[in-house]
Amino acid sequence: MGQKPLLAFAIALILASSGCLDFGDDKLEQQENDDAKQEPVGETNMTSLEKRIEHLESTIAEYEQPKVYFQEFGGDDVHTYNDNANLADDGNLFCSYNEYYNENSCLLVGITYDINGIITSFSWESSKGGQIVSRSIYANSDSSISYAFNTVPNLNVCDTDVIDPSHGDQIITLTVYDNDGNSASASYDLDYDSACTVVEPDNTCASDSDCPPGTICQGGICVEDTSVCVDGDQMVDGGWTYTCVNGEWGSGEPVPDGTACDDDNLDTEYDVYINGICVGTPINHAPVIDHLSFAGEFVTNETDYVCLDFNIYDVDGDEIDGIATWLINGVTEESMAIDECFDIGSYDVEVNDELSVTVTVWDYEYEETATIIAIIEEEPE
């Protein structure tokens, strides 16, 4: 080694030992930590920002999609005019029992909204039956899509005209569409038998204790207990008015005479109560002209007398009176008894003239009228 390198090396050792050149472990460690704290700049920072913007845009797009879900019902949520209607389950069906039709009705009600527009239409579909055309005043008769303006999508899943009962359990899907062309769906697992099967009440009994309050056991069946009443109440039965006294129905009094009544066993009209009995005025039927025609095959310009062939009767057996009015070319010529023949030969009639007769019959209250017409024909040679 030359003198100059040796000299430089010696000077470095002196400076280091004196502290003028600090290359100790503490300084090196501090230098490394300072390097680690430096924030990335340039291309790495921009990539992170782009990812955050993409995530934000995706979140906004999802937020602006239409939303749909099914309303949840509980037993206390149902209030209708029918006492049998409080049958809503703990899920999404709003059920009621129609006693008149002896059937259940269960509504599946959709709740929909769109944060940046409106829901314009909706459709229903069954996993087993395909598209469902809901019976609604909003329904489009040409498809399963129903217009959604001013209404809530709802479907009676027990309506046999809408859902085929033979399909049994199935998935019901509601799809809604917004004004931006987007759609969203919600699905419901329908247990058809559980929701729609009517369980007939057991009305049989062995004693009064087997029957609901207000009923008693008679002939093995629970019937209304009419022996218990509220004081002052009244009821009409068989033409008698009964008043409740001390919790029991009194002996009763006849309904005032002349009060209207209706007895299906009476073929009468103007039924009224007389001494507690429904009495009616017999119905009077009008006479019946069952058949009316000119006797013979035809009427000619050489015919002398024209008679009538008829069948006239009265279902009540009343006596019938009647008259036949004869006309030629619309002009009245003669009136006579129905069974008398018209002397047409005494009139100057020609071929193609019109002969008509109007028959009127009556009983003591009603009358019936019929008219027949013939065109005068030429006498065959």
C-alpha positions in Angstrom: 0.0 0.0 0.0 1.3 3.5 -0.9 1.7 6.3 1.6 -1.3 8.3 0.5 -3.8 5.5 1.0 -2.3 4.6 4.3 -2.5 8.3 5.3 -6.2 8.5 4.4 -7.1 5.3 6.2 -5.3 6.6 9.3 -7.2 9.9 9.2 -10.5 8.1 9.0 -9.7 5.9 12.0 -8.8 9.0 14.0 -12.0 10.8 13.0 -14.1 7.8 13.8 -12.6 7.3 17.2 -13.0 10.9 18.0 -16.8 10.9 17.1 -16.4 13.2 14.1 -17.7 10.5 11.8 -20.7 8.7 13.4 -21.3 5.3 11.8 -22.5 3.7 15.0 -25.4 1.2 15.2 -27.9 3.8 16.6 -27.5 6.1 13.7 -27.8 3.3 11.2 -31.0 2.1 12.9 -32.5 5.6 12.9 -31.6 6.0 9.2 -33.4 2.7 8.4 -36.6 3.8 10.4 -36.7 7.1 8.6 -36.5 5.3 5.3 -39.5 3.0 6.3 -41.7 6.0 7.2 -41.7 7.5 3.8 -45.2 7.4 2.1 -45.4 5.9 -1.4 -46.0 8.5 -4.1 -46.9 8.6 -7.8 -48.4 5.6 -9.5 -49.1 3.6 -6.3 -51.2 6.3 -4.7 -53.4 6.9 -7.8 -54.2 3.1 -8.0 -55.5 3.2 -4.5 -57.7 6.2 -5.2 -59.2 4.6 -8.4 -60.1 1.5 -6.4 -61.9 3.6 -3.8 -63.8 5.4 -6.5 -64.8 2.2 -8.2 -66.0 0.8 -4.9 -68.0 4.0 -4.2 -69.6 3.9 -7.6 -70.6 0.2 -7.1 -72.1 1.0 -3.8 -74.2 3.9 -5.3 -75.3 1.7 -8.2 -76.5 -1.0 -5.7 -78.2 1.6 -3.6 -80.2 2.9 -6.6 -81.5 -0.5 -7.5 -85.3 -1.1 -6.8 -86.0 -2.9 -3.5 -88.7 -5.4 -2.7 -89.5 -7.6 0.3 -92.6 -9.2 1.8 -94.6 -7.7 4.7 -94.4 -9.6 7.9 -97.6 -10.2 9.9 -98.4 -11.3 13.4 -101.7 -12.3 14.8 -102.3 -8.9 16.5 -101.7 -7.1 13.2 -104.9 -8.3 11.6 -108.1 -6.2 12.0 -111.1 -6.9 9.8 -114.8 -7.0 10.0 -114.8 -10.8 10.2 -114.0 -12.4 13.5 -112.5 -15.3 11.7 -109.9 -13.1 10.0 -107.3 -13.1 12.8 -105.4 -16.0 11.3 -102.2 -14.3 10.1 -99.2 -16.5 10.7 -95.8 -15.3 12.2 -94.4 -14.9 8.7 -95.5 -13.2 5.5 -99.1 -14.5 4.9 -102.2 -12.4 5.9 -104.9 -15.1 6.1 -108.6 -15.1 6.8 -111.4 -17.6 6.6 -114.5 -17.0 4.5 -117.3 -18.8 6.2 -119.7 -18.3 3.2 -117.4 -19.9 0.7 -115.8 -22.2 3.3 -112.3 -21.3 2.1 -109.1 -19.6 3.3 -107.7 -16.5 1.7 -104.0 -15.8 2.3 -102.4 -12.6 0.9 -98.7 -12.4 0.2 -98.1 -8.6 0.3 -95.0 -7.1 -1.3 -93.4 -3.8 -0.1 -91.4 -2.0 -2.8 -89.6 1.2 -3.3 -87.0 2.9 -5.6 -84.7 5.5 -4.1 -84.0 7.3 -7.4 -87.3 6.7 -9.3 -90.5 4.8 -9.2 -91.7 1.2 -9.4 -93.6 1.0 -12.7 -94.8 -2.7 -12.7 -94.5 -6.0 -11.1 -95.0 -9.7 -11.9 -95.5 -13.0 -10.0 -94.1 -16.4 -10.8 -94.5 -19.9 -9.4 -91.6 -22.4 -9.3 -94.0 -25.0 -10.5 -96.7 -23.2 -12.5 -94.7 -20.5 -14.2 -96.1 -17.0 -14.6 -99.1 -16.1 -12.4 -101.8 -13.7 -13.6 -103.1 -12.1 -10.4 -106.8 -11.3 -10.4 -106.7 -7.6 -9.7 -108.2 -4.4 -11.2 -104.6 -3.4 -11.9 -103.8 -6.6 -13.8 -102.9 -6.6 -17.5 -105.0 -9.3 -19.1 -102.4 -10.0 -21.7 -99.5 -11.0 -19.4 -98.5 -11.7 -15.8 -97.3 -8.1 -15.4 -99.5 -5.8 -13.3 -99.1 -2.0 -13.3 -97.9 -0.8 -10.0 -98.9 2.9 -9.9 -100.8 3.7 -6.6 -101.0 0.1 -5.5 -99.2 -2.6 -3.4 -98.5 -5.9 -5.1 -100.5 -8.6 -3.3 -101.4 -12.2 -4.3 -104.0 -14.5 -2.8 -102.0 -17.8 -2.8 -105.1 -19.8 -2.0 -107.1 -18.6 -5.0 -107.5 -21.7 -7.1 -108.2 -19.6 -10.2 -104.7 -18.1 -9.8 -102.6 -21.0 -8.4 -103.2 -24.7 -9.2 -103.7 -26.5 -5.9 -102.2 -29.7 -7.5 -98.8 -28.0 -7.5 -98.7 -28.1 -3.7 -95.6 -26.6 -2.1 -93.8 -24.1 -4.3 -91.7 -21.0 -4.4 -93.6 -17.7 -5.2 -91.4 -15.0 -6.6 -92.3 -11.3 -6.9 -90.3 -9.2 -9.4 -90.6 -5.4 -9.5 -89.4 -3.1 -12.3 -88.4 0.6 -12.1 -88.5 3.4 -14.6 -84.7 3.0 -15.3 -85.1 -0.6 -16.6 -83.8 -2.2 -13.4 -85.5 -5.0 -11.5 -85.4 -6.8 -8.2 -87.0 -10.0 -6.8 -88.1 -11.5 -3.5 -89.2 -15.2 -3.0 -91.5 -16.9 -0.6 -91.6 -20.7 0.2 -95.3 -21.5 0.1 -96.5 -24.5 2.2 -99.8 -24.7 0.3 -101.6 -27.3 2.4 -100.7 -25.6 5.7 -101.9 -22.2 4.5 -104.9 -23.0 2.4 -106.5 -26.2 3.7 -109.7 -25.5 5.7 -109.9 -27.6 8.8 -113.5 -28.4 9.5 -114.4 -27.7 13.2 -115.4 -30.7 15.3 -119.0 -29.8 16.1 -119.8 -33.2 17.8 -120.3 -33.5 21.5 -121.3 -36.0 24.2 -122.3 -33.3 26.8 -122.6 -29.6 27.2 -119.1 -29.4 28.5 -117.8 -30.4 25.0 -119.5 -27.3 23.4 -118.2 -23.7 23.2 -119.8 -21.0 25.4 -123.3 -20.1 24.4 -124.1 -23.5 22.9 -125.4 -26.8 24.3 -125.2 -30.4 23.2 -128.3 -31.6 21.5 -128.4 -34.9 19.5 -124.6 -35.1 19.6 -124.1 -31.7 18.0 -123.4 -28.3 19.5 -126.3 -25.9 18.9 -127.1 -22.4 20.1 -128.4 -22.3 23.6 -131.6 -20.3 23.1 -132.8 -20.9 26.6 -130.4 -18.2 27.8 -131.1 -14.6 26.9 -130.6 -11.1 28.1 -133.6 -9.5 29.9 -135.6 -7.2 27.5 -134.4 -8.9 24.3 -137.1 -9.9 21.8 -137.3 -12.5 19.1 -139.9 -13.5 16.5 -140.5 -17.2 15.9 -143.4 -18.8 14.1 -145.5 -15.7 14.2 -145.0 -15.1 17.9 -143.0 -12.4 19.7 -141.0 -13.6 22.7 -139.5 -11.3 25.4 -136.7 -12.3 27.7 -137.5 -12.2 31.4 -135.1 -13.2 34.1 -132.8 -14.9 31.6 -135.6 -17.0 30.0 -137.9 -16.5 27.1 -141.5 -15.7 28.1 -144.7 -17.4 26.8 -144.9 -14.9 23.9 -147.6 -13.0 22.1 -148.9 -13.3 18.5 -147.3 -10.9 16.0 -149.9 -8.2 15.3 -152.3 -9.2 12.5 -151.4 -7.8 9.1 -147.6 -8.0 9.7 -145.9 -9.1 6.6 -144.5 -12.7 6.6 -143.0 -15.1 4.1 -143.9 -18.8 4.2 -142.1 -20.7 1.5 -144.7 -23.5 1.8 -147.4 -21.2 0.7 -148.0 -20.7 -3.1 -149.4 -17.3 -2.3 -148.7 -13.6 -2.4 -149.2 -10.8 0.2 -148.4 -13.2 3.1 -149.4 -11.7 6.5 -149.7 -13.0 10.1 -153.2 -13.7 11.3 -153.3 -14.9 15.0 -149.7 -15.8 14.8 -150.1 -17.9 11.6 -148.7 -16.8 8.2 -151.7 -16.6 5.9 -151.4 -15.6 2.3 -153.7 -14.4 -0.5 -153.8 -17.0 -3.2 -151.8 -16.1 -6.3 -154.0 -15.5 -9.4 -152.3 -16.4 -12.7 -153.3 -14.8 -16.0 -155.0 -17.0 -18.6 -152.7 -18.8 -21.0 -153.1 -18.7 -24.8 -151.1 -21.9 -25.5 -152.0 -22.2 -29.2 -153.7 -20.0 -31.7 -154.0 -20.4 -35.5 -156.4 -20.3 -38.4 -158.2 -23.6 -39.0 -157.4 -25.2 -42.3 -154.3 -24.9 -44.5 -154.8 -21.4 -45.9 -157.3 -18.6 -46.6 -158.2 -17.8 -50.2 -160.3 -15.3 -52.1 -163.0 -18.0 -52.4 -163.2 -18.9 -48.6 -166.6 -18.3 -47.0 -165.8 -18.8 -43.3 -162.6 -18.7 -41.3 -162.5 -20.4 -37.9 -159.9 -20.5 -35.2 -157.9 -23.4 -33.8 -156.8 -22.7 -30.2 -155.8 -24.0 -26.8 -156.6 -21.5 -24.0 -156.6 -22.4 -20.3 -156.2 -20.9 -16.7 -153.9 -22.7 -14.3 -156.1 -21.5 -11.4 -159.2 -23.1 -12.9 -160.8 -19.7 -13.2 -163.6 -19.1 -15.7 -162.3 -17.5 -18.8 -164.1 -15.1 -21.1 -162.8 -14.0 -24.4 -163.4 -12.2 -27.7 -162.0 -12.3 -31.2 -161.6 -9.1 -33.2 -161.3 -9.6 -37.0 -159.6 -7.2 -39.3 -159.1 -6.9 -43.1 -156.1 -4.8 -44.2 -155.9 -3.4 -40.6 -159.5 -2.3 -40.5 -161.7 -3.8 -37.8 -164.7 -5.5 -39.3 -166.3 -7.6 -36.6 -165.9 -8.8 -32.9 -167.3 -12.1 -31.8 -166.9 -15.1 -29.5 -163.6 -17.0 -30.0 -165.3 -20.2 -31.0 -167.4 -18.5 -33.7 -166.3 -18.5 -37.4 -165.8 -15.2 -39.3 -167.9 -14.8 -42.4 -165.2 -13.6 -44.7 -167.3 -14.5 -47.8 -169.5 -11.5 -47.1 -166.6 -9.2 -47.7 -165.0 -8.3 -51.1 -161.5 -9.6 -50.5 -158.8 -10.0 -53.1 -155.6 -11.9 -53.4 -152.8 -10.5 -51.2 -155.2 -8.7 -48.8 -154.3 -9.1 -45.2 -156.6 -10.9 -42.7 -155.8 -10.7 -39.0 -157.5 -11.5 -35.7 -156.7 -10.4 -32.2 -157.8 -12.7 -29.4 -158.2 -11.3 -25.9 -159.0 -13.6 -22.9 -159.4 -12.8 -19.2 -160.3 -14.1 -15.8 -161.6 -11.9 -13.0 -158.2 -10.1 -12.7 -155.9 -10.6 -15.6 -156.1 -10.7 -19.4 -153.9 -12.1 -22.2 -153.8 -11.1 -25.9 -152.5 -12.7 -29.0 -152.7 -11.8 -32.7 -152.3 -13.9 -35.9 -152.1 -12.8 -39.5 -152.8 -14.5 -42.9 -152.4 -13.2 -46.5 -155.3 -14.0 -48.8 -154.2 -16.5 -51.4 -155.7 -17.3 -54.8 -158.0 -20.3 -54.9 -156.2 -23.2 -56.6 -157.8 -24.6 -59.7 
